[in-house]
């Protein structure tokens, strides 16, 4: 898990340091209308800002996926727990850990 987090840290920091690159994008008329609507509603100043927003959302989603995948692998590799717990006990412990982590992230 530490390796995945380290890779993500390096990738994310390198992305921030990159210069901008002009890209050409082909979209449907319906997608064009959707983007224009988002701009008209005041959420974005232009097409590029909206596309960068979508990319950031995708990066965050994939980052969370990789972290979750690494945690599952770590759990799998740790073997069978010597504790005898019910599914409900395991779920409650996981939910409590998530709450504690979420509070820590908000305070950071």
Phi and psi restraints in degrees (range 20) as a CNS / XPLOR table:
assign (resid 1 and name C) (resid 2 and name N)
       (resid 2 and name CA) (resid 2 and name C) 1.0 -59.9 20.0 2
assign (resid 2 and name N) (resid 2 and name CA)
       (resid 2 and name C) (resid 3 and name N) 1.0 -38.4 20.0 2
assign (resid 2 and name C) (resid 3 and name N)
       (resid 3 and name CA) (resid 3 and name C) 1.0 -64.3 20.0 2
assign (resid 3 and name N) (resid 3 and name CA)
       (resid 3 and name C) (resid 4 and name N) 1.0 -44.3 20.0 2
assign (resid 3 and name C) (resid 4 and name N)
       (resid 4 and name CA) (resid 4 and name C) 1.0 -61.8 20.0 2
assign (resid 4 and name N) (resid 4 and name CA)
       (resid 4 and name C) (resid 5 and name N) 1.0 -45.2 20.0 2
assign (resid 4 and name C) (resid 5 and name N)
       (resid 5 and name CA) (resid 5 and name C) 1.0 -62.9 20.0 2
assign (resid 5 and name N) (resid 5 and name CA)
       (resid 5 and name C) (resid 6 and name N) 1.0 -39.5 20.0 2
assign (resid 5 and name C) (resid 6 and name N)
       (resid 6 and name CA) (resid 6 and name C) 1.0 -64.9 20.0 2
assign (resid 6 and name N) (resid 6 and name CA)
       (resid 6 and name C) (resid 7 and name N) 1.0 -43.3 20.0 2
assign (resid 6 and name C) (resid 7 and name N)
       (resid 7 and name CA) (resid 7 and name C) 1.0 -62.2 20.0 2
assign (resid 7 and name N) (resid 7 and name CA)
       (resid 7 and name C) (resid 8 and name N) 1.0 -45.0 20.0 2
assign (resid 7 and name C) (resid 8 and name N)
       (resid 8 and name CA) (resid 8 and name C) 1.0 -61.1 20.0 2
assign (resid 8 and name N) (resid 8 and name CA)
       (resid 8 and name C) (resid 9 and name N) 1.0 -40.7 20.0 2
assign (resid 8 and name C) (resid 9 and name N)
       (resid 9 and name CA) (resid 9 and name C) 1.0 -61.5 20.0 2
assign (resid 9 and name N) (resid 9 and name CA)
       (resid 9 and name C) (resid 10 and name N) 1.0 -45.6 20.0 2
assign (resid 9 and name C) (resid 10 and name N)
       (resid 10 and name CA) (resid 10 and name C) 1.0 -64.5 20.0 2
assign (resid 10 and name N) (resid 10 and name CA)
       (resid 10 and name C) (resid 11 and name N) 1.0 -46.8 20.0 2
assign (resid 10 and name C) (resid 11 and name N)
       (resid 11 and name CA) (resid 11 and name C) 1.0 -61.0 20.0 2
assign (resid 11 and name N) (resid 11 and name CA)
       (resid 11 and name C) (resid 12 and name N) 1.0 -47.4 20.0 2
assign (resid 11 and name C) (resid 12 and name N)
       (resid 12 and name CA) (resid 12 and name C) 1.0 -62.8 20.0 2
assign (resid 12 and name N) (resid 12 and name CA)
       (resid 12 and name C) (resid 13 and name N) 1.0 -41.5 20.0 2
assign (resid 12 and name C) (resid 13 and name N)
       (resid 13 and name CA) (resid 13 and name C) 1.0 -70.2 20.0 2
assign (resid 13 and name N) (resid 13 and name CA)
       (resid 13 and name C) (resid 14 and name N) 1.0 -34.5 20.0 2
assign (resid 13 and name C) (resid 14 and name N)
       (resid 14 and name CA) (resid 14 and name C) 1.0 -69.1 20.0 2
assign (resid 14 and name N) (resid 14 and name CA)
       (resid 14 and name C) (resid 15 and name N) 1.0 -35.4 20.0 2
assign (resid 14 and name C) (resid 15 and name N)
       (resid 15 and name CA) (resid 15 and name C) 1.0 -62.7 20.0 2
assign (resid 15 and name N) (resid 15 and name CA)
       (resid 15 and name C) (resid 16 and name N) 1.0 -42.2 20.0 2
assign (resid 15 and name C) (resid 16 and name N)
       (resid 16 and name CA) (resid 16 and name C) 1.0 -63.4 20.0 2
assign (resid 16 and name N) (resid 16 and name CA)
       (resid 16 and name C) (resid 17 and name N) 1.0 -30.0 20.0 2
assign (resid 16 and name C) (resid 17 and name N)
       (resid 17 and name CA) (resid 17 and name C) 1.0 -85.6 20.0 2
assign (resid 17 and name N) (resid 17 and name CA)
       (resid 17 and name C) (resid 18 and name N) 1.0 -8.9 20.0 2
assign (resid 17 and name C) (resid 18 and name N)
       (resid 18 and name CA) (resid 18 and name C) 1.0 -73.5 20.0 2
assign (resid 18 and name N) (resid 18 and name CA)
       (resid 18 and name C) (resid 19 and name N) 1.0 151.6 20.0 2
assign (resid 18 and name C) (resid 19 and name N)
       (resid 19 and name CA) (resid 19 and name C) 1.0 -81.5 20.0 2
assign (resid 19 and name N) (resid 19 and name CA)
       (resid 19 and name C) (resid 20 and name N) 1.0 165.2 20.0 2
assign (resid 19 and name C) (resid 20 and name N)
       (resid 20 and name CA) (resid 20 and name C) 1.0 -77.6 20.0 2
assign (resid 20 and name N) (resid 20 and name CA)
       (resid 20 and name C) (resid 21 and name N) 1.0 150.9 20.0 2
assign (resid 20 and name C) (resid 21 and name N)
       (resid 21 and name CA) (resid 21 and name C) 1.0 -129.4 20.0 2
assign (resid 21 and name N) (resid 21 and name CA)
       (resid 21 and name C) (resid 22 and name N) 1.0 133.0 20.0 2
assign (resid 21 and name C) (resid 22 and name N)
       (resid 22 and name CA) (resid 22 and name C) 1.0 -78.9 20.0 2
assign (resid 22 and name N) (resid 22 and name CA)
       (resid 22 and name C) (resid 23 and name N) 1.0 132.2 20.0 2
assign (resid 22 and name C) (resid 23 and name N)
       (resid 23 and name CA) (resid 23 and name C) 1.0 -126.5 20.0 2
assign (resid 23 and name N) (resid 23 and name CA)
       (resid 23 and name C) (resid 24 and name N) 1.0 150.4 20.0 2
assign (resid 23 and name C) (resid 24 and name N)
       (resid 24 and name CA) (resid 24 and name C) 1.0 -103.8 20.0 2
assign (resid 24 and name N) (resid 24 and name CA)
       (resid 24 and name C) (resid 25 and name N) 1.0 138.7 20.0 2
assign (resid 24 and name C) (resid 25 and name N)
       (resid 25 and name CA) (resid 25 and name C) 1.0 -135.6 20.0 2
assign (resid 25 and name N) (resid 25 and name CA)
       (resid 25 and name C) (resid 26 and name N) 1.0 131.6 20.0 2
assign (resid 25 and name C) (resid 26 and name N)
       (resid 26 and name CA) (resid 26 and name C) 1.0 -104.5 20.0 2
assign (resid 26 and name N) (resid 26 and name CA)
       (resid 26 and name C) (resid 27 and name N) 1.0 124.8 20.0 2
assign (resid 26 and name C) (resid 27 and name N)
       (resid 27 and name CA) (resid 27 and name C) 1.0 -132.0 20.0 2
assign (resid 27 and name N) (resid 27 and name CA)
       (resid 27 and name C) (resid 28 and name N) 1.0 165.5 20.0 2
assign (resid 27 and name C) (resid 28 and name N)
       (resid 28 and name CA) (resid 28 and name C) 1.0 -79.5 20.0 2
assign (resid 28 and name N) (resid 28 and name CA)
       (resid 28 and name C) (resid 29 and name N) 1.0 166.7 20.0 2
assign (resid 28 and name C) (resid 29 and name N)
       (resid 29 and name CA) (resid 29 and name C) 1.0 -62.3 20.0 2
assign (resid 29 and name N) (resid 29 and name CA)
       (resid 29 and name C) (resid 30 and name N) 1.0 -39.3 20.0 2
assign (resid 29 and name C) (resid 30 and name N)
       (resid 30 and name CA) (resid 30 and name C) 1.0 -62.9 20.0 2
assign (resid 30 and name N) (resid 30 and name CA)
       (resid 30 and name C) (resid 31 and name N) 1.0 -40.7 20.0 2
assign (resid 30 and name C) (resid 31 and name N)
       (resid 31 and name CA) (resid 31 and name C) 1.0 -66.2 20.0 2
assign (resid 31 and name N) (resid 31 and name CA)
       (resid 31 and name C) (resid 32 and name N) 1.0 -39.2 20.0 2
assign (resid 31 and name C) (resid 32 and name N)
       (resid 32 and name CA) (resid 32 and name C) 1.0 -61.0 20.0 2
assign (resid 32 and name N) (resid 32 and name CA)
       (resid 32 and name C) (resid 33 and name N) 1.0 -44.2 20.0 2
assign (resid 32 and name C) (resid 33 and name N)
       (resid 33 and name CA) (resid 33 and name C) 1.0 -63.5 20.0 2
assign (resid 33 and name N) (resid 33 and name CA)
       (resid 33 and name C) (resid 34 and name N) 1.0 -38.8 20.0 2
assign (resid 33 and name C) (resid 34 and name N)
       (resid 34 and name CA) (resid 34 and name C) 1.0 -62.8 20.0 2
assign (resid 34 and name N) (resid 34 and name CA)
       (resid 34 and name C) (resid 35 and name N) 1.0 -45.6 20.0 2
assign (resid 34 and name C) (resid 35 and name N)
       (resid 35 and name CA) (resid 35 and name C) 1.0 -62.3 20.0 2
assign (resid 35 and name N) (resid 35 and name CA)
       (resid 35 and name C) (resid 36 and name N) 1.0 -44.7 20.0 2
assign (resid 35 and name C) (resid 36 and name N)
       (resid 36 and name CA) (resid 36 and name C) 1.0 -60.4 20.0 2
assign (resid 36 and name N) (resid 36 and name CA)
       (resid 36 and name C) (resid 37 and name N) 1.0 -39.5 20.0 2
assign (resid 36 and name C) (resid 37 and name N)
       (resid 37 and name CA) (resid 37 and name C) 1.0 -62.7 20.0 2
assign (resid 37 and name N) (resid 37 and name CA)
       (resid 37 and name C) (resid 38 and name N) 1.0 -42.5 20.0 2
assign (resid 37 and name C) (resid 38 and name N)
       (resid 38 and name CA) (resid 38 and name C) 1.0 -61.8 20.0 2
assign (resid 38 and name N) (resid 38 and name CA)
       (resid 38 and name C) (resid 39 and name N) 1.0 -37.8 20.0 2
assign (resid 38 and name C) (resid 39 and name N)
       (resid 39 and name CA) (resid 39 and name C) 1.0 -70.1 20.0 2
assign (resid 39 and name N) (resid 39 and name CA)
       (resid 39 and name C) (resid 40 and name N) 1.0 -44.1 20.0 2
assign (resid 39 and name C) (resid 40 and name N)
       (resid 40 and name CA) (resid 40 and name C) 1.0 -61.8 20.0 2
assign (resid 40 and name N) (resid 40 and name CA)
       (resid 40 and name C) (resid 41 and name N) 1.0 -35.4 20.0 2
assign (resid 40 and name C) (resid 41 and name N)
       (resid 41 and name CA) (resid 41 and name C) 1.0 -72.9 20.0 2
assign (resid 41 and name N) (resid 41 and name CA)
       (resid 41 and name C) (resid 42 and name N) 1.0 -5.3 20.0 2
assign (resid 41 and name C) (resid 42 and name N)
       (resid 42 and name CA) (resid 42 and name C) 1.0 90.1 20.0 2
assign (resid 42 and name N) (resid 42 and name CA)
       (resid 42 and name C) (resid 43 and name N) 1.0 5.7 20.0 2
assign (resid 42 and name C) (resid 43 and name N)
       (resid 43 and name CA) (resid 43 and name C) 1.0 -76.0 20.0 2
assign (resid 43 and name N) (resid 43 and name CA)
       (resid 43 and name C) (resid 44 and name N) 1.0 -25.1 20.0 2
assign (resid 43 and name C) (resid 44 and name N)
       (resid 44 and name CA) (resid 44 and name C) 1.0 -143.5 20.0 2
assign (resid 44 and name N) (resid 44 and name CA)
       (resid 44 and name C) (resid 45 and name N) 1.0 151.3 20.0 2
assign (resid 44 and name C) (resid 45 and name N)
       (resid 45 and name CA) (resid 45 and name C) 1.0 -83.3 20.0 2
assign (resid 45 and name N) (resid 45 and name CA)
       (resid 45 and name C) (resid 46 and name N) 1.0 -30.0 20.0 2
assign (resid 45 and name C) (resid 46 and name N)
       (resid 46 and name CA) (resid 46 and name C) 1.0 -160.6 20.0 2
assign (resid 46 and name N) (resid 46 and name CA)
       (resid 46 and name C) (resid 47 and name N) 1.0 177.8 20.0 2
assign (resid 46 and name C) (resid 47 and name N)
       (resid 47 and name CA) (resid 47 and name C) 1.0 -58.7 20.0 2
assign (resid 47 and name N) (resid 47 and name CA)
       (resid 47 and name C) (resid 48 and name N) 1.0 -44.7 20.0 2
assign (resid 47 and name C) (resid 48 and name N)
       (resid 48 and name CA) (resid 48 and name C) 1.0 -61.7 20.0 2
assign (resid 48 and name N) (resid 48 and name CA)
       (resid 48 and name C) (resid 49 and name N) 1.0 -41.5 20.0 2
assign (resid 48 and name C) (resid 49 and name N)
       (resid 49 and name CA) (resid 49 and name C) 1.0 -61.8 20.0 2
assign (resid 49 and name N) (resid 49 and name CA)
       (resid 49 and name C) (resid 50 and name N) 1.0 -41.4 20.0 2
assign (resid 49 and name C) (resid 50 and name N)
       (resid 50 and name CA) (resid 50 and name C) 1.0 -64.9 20.0 2
assign (resid 50 and name N) (resid 50 and name CA)
       (resid 50 and name C) (resid 51 and name N) 1.0 -44.5 20.0 2
assign (resid 50 and name C) (resid 51 and name N)
       (resid 51 and name CA) (resid 51 and name C) 1.0 -64.1 20.0 2
assign (resid 51 and name N) (resid 51 and name CA)
       (resid 51 and name C) (resid 52 and name N) 1.0 -40.5 20.0 2
assign (resid 51 and name C) (resid 52 and name N)
       (resid 52 and name CA) (resid 52 and name C) 1.0 -63.4 20.0 2
assign (resid 52 and name N) (resid 52 and name CA)
       (resid 52 and name C) (resid 53 and name N) 1.0 -37.6 20.0 2
assign (resid 52 and name C) (resid 53 and name N)
       (resid 53 and name CA) (resid 53 and name C) 1.0 -60.1 20.0 2
assign (resid 53 and name N) (resid 53 and name CA)
       (resid 53 and name C) (resid 54 and name N) 1.0 -46.4 20.0 2
assign (resid 53 and name C) (resid 54 and name N)
       (resid 54 and name CA) (resid 54 and name C) 1.0 -62.8 20.0 2
assign (resid 54 and name N) (resid 54 and name CA)
       (resid 54 and name C) (resid 55 and name N) 1.0 -39.2 20.0 2
assign (resid 54 and name C) (resid 55 and name N)
       (resid 55 and name CA) (resid 55 and name C) 1.0 -65.2 20.0 2
assign (resid 55 and name N) (resid 55 and name CA)
       (resid 55 and name C) (resid 56 and name N) 1.0 -42.8 20.0 2
assign (resid 55 and name C) (resid 56 and name N)
       (resid 56 and name CA) (resid 56 and name C) 1.0 -61.8 20.0 2
assign (resid 56 and name N) (resid 56 and name CA)
       (resid 56 and name C) (resid 57 and name N) 1.0 -40.7 20.0 2
assign (resid 56 and name C) (resid 57 and name N)
       (resid 57 and name CA) (resid 57 and name C) 1.0 -61.1 20.0 2
assign (resid 57 and name N) (resid 57 and name CA)
       (resid 57 and name C) (resid 58 and name N) 1.0 -43.7 20.0 2
assign (resid 57 and name C) (resid 58 and name N)
       (resid 58 and name CA) (resid 58 and name C) 1.0 -65.2 20.0 2
assign (resid 58 and name N) (resid 58 and name CA)
       (resid 58 and name C) (resid 59 and name N) 1.0 -40.7 20.0 2
assign (resid 58 and name C) (resid 59 and name N)
       (resid 59 and name CA) (resid 59 and name C) 1.0 -61.2 20.0 2
assign (resid 59 and name N) (resid 59 and name CA)
       (resid 59 and name C) (resid 60 and name N) 1.0 -44.7 20.0 2
assign (resid 59 and name C) (resid 60 and name N)
       (resid 60 and name CA) (resid 60 and name C) 1.0 -63.4 20.0 2
assign (resid 60 and name N) (resid 60 and name CA)
       (resid 60 and name C) (resid 61 and name N) 1.0 -42.6 20.0 2
assign (resid 60 and name C) (resid 61 and name N)
       (resid 61 and name CA) (resid 61 and name C) 1.0 -63.8 20.0 2
assign (resid 61 and name N) (resid 61 and name CA)
       (resid 61 and name C) (resid 62 and name N) 1.0 -45.0 20.0 2
assign (resid 61 and name C) (resid 62 and name N)
       (resid 62 and name CA) (resid 62 and name C) 1.0 -68.0 20.0 2
assign (resid 62 and name N) (resid 62 and name CA)
       (resid 62 and name C) (resid 63 and name N) 1.0 -35.9 20.0 2
assign (resid 62 and name C) (resid 63 and name N)
       (resid 63 and name CA) (resid 63 and name C) 1.0 -61.6 20.0 2
assign (resid 63 and name N) (resid 63 and name CA)
       (resid 63 and name C) (resid 64 and name N) 1.0 -45.9 20.0 2
assign (resid 63 and name C) (resid 64 and name N)
       (resid 64 and name CA) (resid 64 and name C) 1.0 -63.6 20.0 2
assign (resid 64 and name N) (resid 64 and name CA)
       (resid 64 and name C) (resid 65 and name N) 1.0 -39.4 20.0 2
assign (resid 64 and name C) (resid 65 and name N)
       (resid 65 and name CA) (resid 65 and name C) 1.0 -60.3 20.0 2
assign (resid 65 and name N) (resid 65 and name CA)
       (resid 65 and name C) (resid 66 and name N) 1.0 -46.4 20.0 2
assign (resid 65 and name C) (resid 66 and name N)
       (resid 66 and name CA) (resid 66 and name C) 1.0 -65.0 20.0 2
assign (resid 66 and name N) (resid 66 and name CA)
       (resid 66 and name C) (resid 67 and name N) 1.0 -37.9 20.0 2
assign (resid 66 and name C) (resid 67 and name N)
       (resid 67 and name CA) (resid 67 and name C) 1.0 -64.7 20.0 2
assign (resid 67 and name N) (resid 67 and name CA)
       (resid 67 and name C) (resid 68 and name N) 1.0 -44.0 20.0 2
assign (resid 67 and name C) (resid 68 and name N)
       (resid 68 and name CA) (resid 68 and name C) 1.0 -64.5 20.0 2
assign (resid 68 and name N) (resid 68 and name CA)
       (resid 68 and name C) (resid 69 and name N) 1.0 -43.8 20.0 2
assign (resid 68 and name C) (resid 69 and name N)
       (resid 69 and name CA) (resid 69 and name C) 1.0 -60.4 20.0 2
assign (resid 69 and name N) (resid 69 and name CA)
       (resid 69 and name C) (resid 70 and name N) 1.0 -42.7 20.0 2
assign (resid 69 and name C) (resid 70 and name N)
       (resid 70 and name CA) (resid 70 and name C) 1.0 -65.0 20.0 2
assign (resid 70 and name N) (resid 70 and name CA)
       (resid 70 and name C) (resid 71 and name N) 1.0 -38.1 20.0 2
assign (resid 70 and name C) (resid 71 and name N)
       (resid 71 and name CA) (resid 71 and name C) 1.0 -65.7 20.0 2
assign (resid 71 and name N) (resid 71 and name CA)
       (resid 71 and name C) (resid 72 and name N) 1.0 -40.0 20.0 2
assign (resid 71 and name C) (resid 72 and name N)
       (resid 72 and name CA) (resid 72 and name C) 1.0 -64.2 20.0 2
assign (resid 72 and name N) (resid 72 and name CA)
       (resid 72 and name C) (resid 73 and name N) 1.0 -44.3 20.0 2
assign (resid 72 and name C) (resid 73 and name N)
       (resid 73 and name CA) (resid 73 and name C) 1.0 -62.4 20.0 2
assign (resid 73 and name N) (resid 73 and name CA)
       (resid 73 and name C) (resid 74 and name N) 1.0 -41.8 20.0 2
assign (resid 73 and name C) (resid 74 and name N)
       (resid 74 and name CA) (resid 74 and name C) 1.0 -60.9 20.0 2
assign (resid 74 and name N) (resid 74 and name CA)
       (resid 74 and name C) (resid 75 and name N) 1.0 -43.3 20.0 2
assign (resid 74 and name C) (resid 75 and name N)
       (resid 75 and name CA) (resid 75 and name C) 1.0 -64.1 20.0 2
assign (resid 75 and name N) (resid 75 and name CA)
       (resid 75 and name C) (resid 76 and name N) 1.0 -42.6 20.0 2
assign (resid 75 and name C) (resid 76 and name N)
       (resid 76 and name CA) (resid 76 and name C) 1.0 -61.2 20.0 2
assign (resid 76 and name N) (resid 76 and name CA)
       (resid 76 and name C) (resid 77 and name N) 1.0 -44.6 20.0 2
assign (resid 76 and name C) (resid 77 and name N)
       (resid 77 and name CA) (resid 77 and name C) 1.0 -72.1 20.0 2
assign (resid 77 and name N) (resid 77 and name CA)
       (resid 77 and name C) (resid 78 and name N) 1.0 -18.9 20.0 2
assign (resid 77 and name C) (resid 78 and name N)
       (resid 78 and name CA) (resid 78 and name C) 1.0 -74.6 20.0 2
assign (resid 78 and name N) (resid 78 and name CA)
       (resid 78 and name C) (resid 79 and name N) 1.0 -12.5 20.0 2
assign (resid 78 and name C) (resid 79 and name N)
       (resid 79 and name CA) (resid 79 and name C) 1.0 87.2 20.0 2
assign (resid 79 and name N) (resid 79 and name CA)
       (resid 79 and name C) (resid 80 and name N) 1.0 -170.3 20.0 2
assign (resid 79 and name C) (resid 80 and name N)
       (resid 80 and name CA) (resid 80 and name C) 1.0 -81.4 20.0 2
assign (resid 80 and name N) (resid 80 and name CA)
       (resid 80 and name C) (resid 81 and name N) 1.0 134.3 20.0 2
assign (resid 80 and name C) (resid 81 and name N)
       (resid 81 and name CA) (resid 81 and name C) 1.0 -72.4 20.0 2
assign (resid 81 and name N) (resid 81 and name CA)
       (resid 81 and name C) (resid 82 and name N) 1.0 139.2 20.0 2
assign (resid 81 and name C) (resid 82 and name N)
       (resid 82 and name CA) (resid 82 and name C) 1.0 -74.4 20.0 2
assign (resid 82 and name N) (resid 82 and name CA)
       (resid 82 and name C) (resid 83 and name N) 1.0 -14.1 20.0 2
assign (resid 82 and name C) (resid 83 and name N)
       (resid 83 and name CA) (resid 83 and name C) 1.0 -77.9 20.0 2
assign (resid 83 and name N) (resid 83 and name CA)
       (resid 83 and name C) (resid 84 and name N) 1.0 141.3 20.0 2
assign (resid 83 and name C) (resid 84 and name N)
       (resid 84 and name CA) (resid 84 and name C) 1.0 -101.3 20.0 2
assign (resid 84 and name N) (resid 84 and name CA)
       (resid 84 and name C) (resid 85 and name N) 1.0 107.9 20.0 2
assign (resid 84 and name C) (resid 85 and name N)
       (resid 85 and name CA) (resid 85 and name C) 1.0 -131.2 20.0 2
assign (resid 85 and name N) (resid 85 and name CA)
       (resid 85 and name C) (resid 86 and name N) 1.0 152.4 20.0 2
assign (resid 85 and name C) (resid 86 and name N)
       (resid 86 and name CA) (resid 86 and name C) 1.0 -79.5 20.0 2
assign (resid 86 and name N) (resid 86 and name CA)
       (resid 86 and name C) (resid 87 and name N) 1.0 164.7 20.0 2
assign (resid 86 and name C) (resid 87 and name N)
       (resid 87 and name CA) (resid 87 and name C) 1.0 -59.3 20.0 2
assign (resid 87 and name N) (resid 87 and name CA)
       (resid 87 and name C) (resid 88 and name N) 1.0 -40.2 20.0 2
assign (resid 87 and name C) (resid 88 and name N)
       (resid 88 and name CA) (resid 88 and name C) 1.0 -61.6 20.0 2
assign (resid 88 and name N) (resid 88 and name CA)
       (resid 88 and name C) (resid 89 and name N) 1.0 -41.7 20.0 2
assign (resid 88 and name C) (resid 89 and name N)
       (resid 89 and name CA) (resid 89 and name C) 1.0 -63.1 20.0 2
assign (resid 89 and name N) (resid 89 and name CA)
       (resid 89 and name C) (resid 90 and name N) 1.0 -41.6 20.0 2
assign (resid 89 and name C) (resid 90 and name N)
       (resid 90 and name CA) (resid 90 and name C) 1.0 -65.2 20.0 2
assign (resid 90 and name N) (resid 90 and name CA)
       (resid 90 and name C) (resid 91 and name N) 1.0 -44.6 20.0 2
assign (resid 90 and name C) (resid 91 and name N)
       (resid 91 and name CA) (resid 91 and name C) 1.0 -63.1 20.0 2
assign (resid 91 and name N) (resid 91 and name CA)
       (resid 91 and name C) (resid 92 and name N) 1.0 -43.0 20.0 2
assign (resid 91 and name C) (resid 92 and name N)
       (resid 92 and name CA) (resid 92 and name C) 1.0 -61.8 20.0 2
assign (resid 92 and name N) (resid 92 and name CA)
       (resid 92 and name C) (resid 93 and name N) 1.0 -43.0 20.0 2
assign (resid 92 and name C) (resid 93 and name N)
       (resid 93 and name CA) (resid 93 and name C) 1.0 -63.7 20.0 2
assign (resid 93 and name N) (resid 93 and name CA)
       (resid 93 and name C) (resid 94 and name N) 1.0 -41.0 20.0 2
assign (resid 93 and name C) (resid 94 and name N)
       (resid 94 and name CA) (resid 94 and name C) 1.0 -65.1 20.0 2
assign (resid 94 and name N) (resid 94 and name CA)
       (resid 94 and name C) (resid 95 and name N) 1.0 -42.8 20.0 2
assign (resid 94 and name C) (resid 95 and name N)
       (resid 95 and name CA) (resid 95 and name C) 1.0 -63.3 20.0 2
assign (resid 95 and name N) (resid 95 and name CA)
       (resid 95 and name C) (resid 96 and name N) 1.0 -42.3 20.0 2
assign (resid 95 and name C) (resid 96 and name N)
       (resid 96 and name CA) (resid 96 and name C) 1.0 -64.1 20.0 2
assign (resid 96 and name N) (resid 96 and name CA)
       (resid 96 and name C) (resid 97 and name N) 1.0 -40.4 20.0 2
assign (resid 96 and name C) (resid 97 and name N)
       (resid 97 and name CA) (resid 97 and name C) 1.0 -62.6 20.0 2
assign (resid 97 and name N) (resid 97 and name CA)
       (resid 97 and name C) (resid 98 and name N) 1.0 -41.5 20.0 2
assign (resid 97 and name C) (resid 98 and name N)
       (resid 98 and name CA) (resid 98 and name C) 1.0 -63.8 20.0 2
assign (resid 98 and name N) (resid 98 and name CA)
       (resid 98 and name C) (resid 99 and name N) 1.0 -41.1 20.0 2
assign (resid 98 and name C) (resid 99 and name N)
       (resid 99 and name CA) (resid 99 and name C) 1.0 -61.8 20.0 2
assign (resid 99 and name N) (resid 99 and name CA)
       (resid 99 and name C) (resid 100 and name N) 1.0 -44.1 20.0 2
assign (resid 99 and name C) (resid 100 and name N)
       (resid 100 and name CA) (resid 100 and name C) 1.0 -62.9 20.0 2
assign (resid 100 and name N) (resid 100 and name CA)
       (resid 100 and name C) (resid 101 and name N) 1.0 -44.0 20.0 2
assign (resid 100 and name C) (resid 101 and name N)
       (resid 101 and name CA) (resid 101 and name C) 1.0 -64.6 20.0 2
assign (resid 101 and name N) (resid 101 and name CA)
       (resid 101 and name C) (resid 102 and name N) 1.0 -41.1 20.0 2
assign (resid 101 and name C) (resid 102 and name N)
       (resid 102 and name CA) (resid 102 and name C) 1.0 -62.9 20.0 2
assign (resid 102 and name N) (resid 102 and name CA)
       (resid 102 and name C) (resid 103 and name N) 1.0 -41.9 20.0 2
assign (resid 102 and name C) (resid 103 and name N)
       (resid 103 and name CA) (resid 103 and name C) 1.0 -62.8 20.0 2
assign (resid 103 and name N) (resid 103 and name CA)
       (resid 103 and name C) (resid 104 and name N) 1.0 -39.6 20.0 2
assign (resid 103 and name C) (resid 104 and name N)
       (resid 104 and name CA) (resid 104 and name C) 1.0 -65.6 20.0 2
assign (resid 104 and name N) (resid 104 and name CA)
       (resid 104 and name C) (resid 105 and name N) 1.0 -38.6 20.0 2
assign (resid 104 and name C) (resid 105 and name N)
       (resid 105 and name CA) (resid 105 and name C) 1.0 -68.5 20.0 2
assign (resid 105 and name N) (resid 105 and name CA)
       (resid 105 and name C) (resid 106 and name N) 1.0 -37.3 20.0 2
assign (resid 105 and name C) (resid 106 and name N)
       (resid 106 and name CA) (resid 106 and name C) 1.0 -70.1 20.0 2
assign (resid 106 and name N) (resid 106 and name CA)
       (resid 106 and name C) (resid 107 and name N) 1.0 -29.9 20.0 2
assign (resid 106 and name C) (resid 107 and name N)
       (resid 107 and name CA) (resid 107 and name C) 1.0 -82.1 20.0 2
assign (resid 107 and name N) (resid 107 and name CA)
       (resid 107 and name C) (resid 108 and name N) 1.0 -16.3 20.0 2
